[in-house]
Every structure is written in structure tokens, then in C-alpha cells.
């Protein structure tokens, strides 16, 4: 799968909902009900970060939920990409990009959403065919204002900004012509997962799914 083909898959995923939940799952028991709650609220595309011991098991469990499109986040190496695919991930997200990671995405036919911060990083990825990229960590590198500025000289690149974005800040990004969706963790607060308050998460997801763009 070429970078251009990967970006075609990525934009299709981004267009499914205005928010992609970025999820850190520490208890495997939370995986199934969490996926069900988010999908019920209208957020079908789920990014499970590979930051916990049970992350791959969570991907495997959530991949079986009807309507869910599950991917792996914080993918940093070819080995992680291969493991994520074997667990059932249908896309990969990285905070940056390396030649080895890009090659692994091609070899494994895995749509990759590679991260970029600067115009130079965006241009390097664009040269390789990535027209859809992650802008990370969005809030700490200038927020929506910075992304709007990047869109001036580089209008051909579409972004999914993530990193520190809240429900109150999301509309600023979604209003930009070069933003397809945002990544956010606010739809799955840790305290709600610990309590098993899945209805609260469904309600947050439903509100997020209705954000204008």
C-alpha cells in the first residue's frame, strides 16, 4: 500500500466522525464496554495507544465490536505495527515518522497517519505521498492558529490534530479547511471507566459526534 493509498484510507476514516477517541486502556475489562459505548455514541473510529501492557489485547477485543474501526496509536516501530495488525488493528497512528515506520506501513498494507509539527516535516511526508497527516502535540505547538498558518502555503495537506484538545477547543480546529477531524481523550475520562459509567461515555461521544465541521 503506497503512502497515497494510505492517505485515501486515512481521510475516509477521518470523515466518519469529527472526533477520533484517543484511548489509553489500563484494564482489559474496560475494552469491550468502552468500545460499545463509544460506537453507540456515534464515534466508530477508535485509536488505542500502545502505552499499556494490555493495549494489544484491547485492540483484539474491541475489533470484534460491531461498527468499530479500531487502530493502534503511538506506533513507533515496525515491530509494533506488525503486532498491532496481528491483533486486528486496521490503521496506525504515530506521533512522528521514520523511514523504517513508513516502510513497515507499506510492507504490511497498513494505513498510517504519520505525525508532523513543522512545515519541513509536513513537506517531507507530502513528498512521499502522505496528504493526510497528524498534527501533534497540537495545543502545545500553537494550536488551531498554527495549523491555520500551515494551511496557507500547504493547502494540499489535511490534518487530524491531536494532543491536549478539549471539547471547548475542538470547534476551533474543526472550523479550519485543512482539518478533517480531531483526536481527543476527553470522551473517555479515566474516572468514568473506573466506575463503569459507560452511559456517561456514550453521552460524551454523542455530543462529540455532533460537533460541526
C-alpha positions as CSV (number, residue, x, y, z in Angstrom):
1,X,0.0,0.0,0.0
2,X,1.6,3.3,-1.1
3,X,1.5,6.4,1.1
4,X,-1.0,7.9,-1.3
5,X,-3.3,4.9,-0.9
6,X,-2.8,5.0,2.9
7,X,-3.9,8.7,2.9
8,X,-7.0,7.7,1.0
9,X,-7.9,5.3,3.7
10,X,-7.0,7.8,6.4
11,X,-9.2,10.5,5.0
12,X,-12.1,8.0,4.8
13,X,-11.6,7.2,8.5
14,X,-11.4,10.9,9.4
15,X,-14.7,11.6,7.6
16,X,-16.6,9.0,9.6
17,X,-16.9,11.3,12.7
18,X,-15.5,14.7,13.8
19,X,-13.6,13.1,16.7
20,X,-11.4,10.0,16.9
21,X,-11.1,8.9,20.6
22,X,-7.5,8.5,21.7
23,X,-7.7,5.8,24.3
24,X,-5.3,4.6,27.0
25,X,-6.6,1.3,28.4
26,X,-5.1,0.1,31.6
27,X,-7.6,-2.6,32.4
28,X,-8.6,-5.1,29.7
29,X,-12.0,-5.4,31.3
30,X,-12.8,-1.9,30.1
31,X,-12.0,-2.6,26.5
32,X,-15.3,-4.2,25.3
33,X,-17.8,-1.9,27.1
34,X,-15.7,1.1,26.2
35,X,-15.8,0.3,22.5
36,X,-19.5,-0.4,22.7
37,X,-20.2,2.9,24.5
38,X,-18.2,5.0,22.0
39,X,-19.8,3.3,19.0
40,X,-23.2,3.8,20.5
41,X,-22.5,7.5,20.8
42,X,-21.6,7.8,17.2
43,X,-17.7,7.6,17.3
44,X,-16.8,4.4,15.4
45,X,-13.1,5.1,14.8
46,X,-11.1,4.2,17.9
47,X,-7.3,4.8,18.4
48,X,-5.9,2.5,21.1
49,X,-2.5,3.8,22.2
50,X,0.3,1.2,22.7
51,X,1.3,2.6,26.0
52,X,0.0,-0.1,28.3
53,X,0.6,-3.8,28.7
54,X,-2.9,-4.8,27.7
55,X,-3.1,-2.5,24.6
56,X,-2.8,-5.3,22.0
57,X,-5.3,-7.4,23.9
58,X,-7.6,-4.4,24.0
59,X,-7.3,-3.9,20.2
60,X,-8.2,-7.6,19.7
61,X,-11.3,-7.3,22.0
62,X,-12.5,-4.0,20.5
63,X,-12.0,-5.1,16.9
64,X,-14.9,-7.5,17.4
65,X,-17.4,-4.8,18.3
66,X,-19.9,-4.3,15.5
67,X,-19.4,-0.9,13.9
68,X,-16.0,-0.3,15.4
69,X,-12.9,0.6,13.3
70,X,-10.0,0.0,15.6
71,X,-6.5,1.3,15.1
72,X,-3.2,1.5,17.1
73,X,-1.7,4.7,18.3
74,X,1.7,5.6,19.5
75,X,3.2,3.2,16.9
76,X,6.9,3.8,17.0
77,X,8.4,0.8,15.2
78,X,7.9,-1.9,12.6
79,X,7.6,-4.5,15.3
80,X,4.7,-2.6,16.9
81,X,3.0,-2.1,13.6
82,X,3.2,-5.8,12.9
83,X,1.9,-6.7,16.3
84,X,-1.0,-4.2,16.0
85,X,-2.0,-5.6,12.7
86,X,-1.9,-9.2,14.1
87,X,-4.2,-8.0,16.9
88,X,-6.7,-6.7,14.5
89,X,-5.8,-3.0,14.1
90,X,-7.0,-1.5,10.8
91,X,-4.8,1.6,10.9
92,X,-1.8,3.0,12.7
93,X,-1.1,6.4,14.1
94,X,2.3,7.8,15.1
95,X,3.5,11.0,16.8
96,X,6.1,11.4,14.1
97,X,7.5,9.4,11.2
98,X,10.7,7.5,10.4
99,X,11.9,5.7,7.2
100,X,11.5,2.3,9.0
101,X,8.0,3.1,10.1
102,X,6.9,4.3,6.6
103,X,8.4,1.2,5.1
104,X,6.6,-1.0,7.6
105,X,3.3,0.6,6.7
106,X,3.9,-0.2,3.0
107,X,5.0,-3.8,3.6
108,X,2.1,-4.5,6.0
109,X,-0.5,-2.7,3.9
110,X,-1.4,-0.7,7.0
111,X,-2.8,2.8,6.6
112,X,-0.5,5.1,8.5
113,X,-1.4,8.6,9.9
114,X,2.1,10.0,10.4
115,X,2.7,12.9,12.7
116,X,4.3,16.2,11.9
117,X,4.9,19.5,13.7
118,X,6.7,21.8,11.3
119,X,6.4,22.9,7.6
120,X,9.6,20.9,6.8
121,X,8.2,17.7,8.4
122,X,4.9,18.2,6.6
123,X,6.7,18.7,3.3
124,X,8.9,15.6,3.7
125,X,5.8,13.5,4.3
126,X,4.0,15.2,1.4
127,X,6.9,14.4,-1.0
128,X,6.4,10.7,-0.1
129,X,2.6,10.9,-0.8
130,X,1.1,11.5,2.6
131,X,-1.6,14.1,2.0
132,X,-3.3,13.3,5.4
133,X,-1.2,13.8,8.5
134,X,-1.4,14.0,12.3
135,X,-0.6,17.4,13.8
136,X,0.9,16.7,17.2
137,X,1.0,17.8,20.0
138,X,-1.5,20.4,18.7
139,X,-2.2,22.6,21.7
140,X,1.4,23.0,22.8
141,X,2.8,23.9,19.4
142,X,0.5,26.7,18.6
143,X,-3.0,25.2,18.4
144,X,-5.5,26.0,15.7
145,X,-3.7,29.2,14.9
146,X,-0.6,27.4,13.9
147,X,-2.4,24.9,11.9
148,X,-4.3,27.6,10.1
149,X,-0.9,29.2,9.2
150,X,0.5,26.0,7.9
151,X,-2.6,25.7,5.7
152,X,-1.6,28.8,3.8
153,X,1.5,27.5,2.0
154,X,0.4,23.8,2.2
155,X,-3.3,23.7,1.4
156,X,-2.9,20.2,-0.1
157,X,-2.4,18.6,3.2
158,X,-5.3,17.6,5.5
159,X,-4.7,17.1,9.2
160,X,-6.0,15.3,12.2
161,X,-4.7,17.4,15.1
162,X,-4.3,15.7,18.5
163,X,-2.7,16.5,21.8
164,X,-4.4,18.5,24.6
165,X,-7.5,19.2,22.6
166,X,-10.6,19.6,24.7
167,X,-14.3,19.7,23.8
168,X,-14.2,23.5,24.1
169,X,-11.1,23.8,21.8
170,X,-12.2,21.2,19.2
171,X,-14.5,23.6,17.3
172,X,-11.6,25.9,16.6
173,X,-9.8,23.1,14.8
174,X,-12.8,21.7,13.0
175,X,-13.6,25.1,11.5
176,X,-10.4,25.0,9.6
177,X,-10.5,23.9,5.9
178,X,-7.4,21.7,6.4
179,X,-8.8,19.7,9.3
180,X,-10.8,16.6,8.7
181,X,-11.3,15.6,12.4
182,X,-9.6,15.9,15.7
183,X,-8.2,13.3,18.1
184,X,-9.3,13.6,21.7
185,X,-9.3,11.7,25.0
186,X,-12.0,13.7,26.8
187,X,-14.7,11.4,25.5
188,X,-13.4,8.5,27.7
189,X,-12.4,10.0,31.1
190,X,-10.5,7.7,33.4
191,X,-12.9,8.1,36.3
192,X,-15.9,7.1,34.2
193,X,-14.1,3.9,33.1
194,X,-13.1,3.0,36.6
195,X,-16.7,3.5,37.8
196,X,-18.0,1.6,34.8
197,X,-20.2,4.6,33.9
198,X,-20.5,3.6,30.2
199,X,-23.6,5.7,29.7
200,X,-21.6,8.8,30.6
201,X,-19.1,7.9,28.0
202,X,-21.9,7.3,25.4
203,X,-23.3,10.8,26.2
204,X,-19.9,12.4,25.8
205,X,-19.4,10.5,22.5
206,X,-22.8,11.6,21.2
207,X,-22.0,15.2,22.0
208,X,-18.6,14.9,20.2
209,X,-20.2,13.2,17.2
210,X,-22.4,16.3,16.7
211,X,-19.6,18.9,16.6
212,X,-19.9,20.9,13.4
213,X,-17.2,20.8,10.8
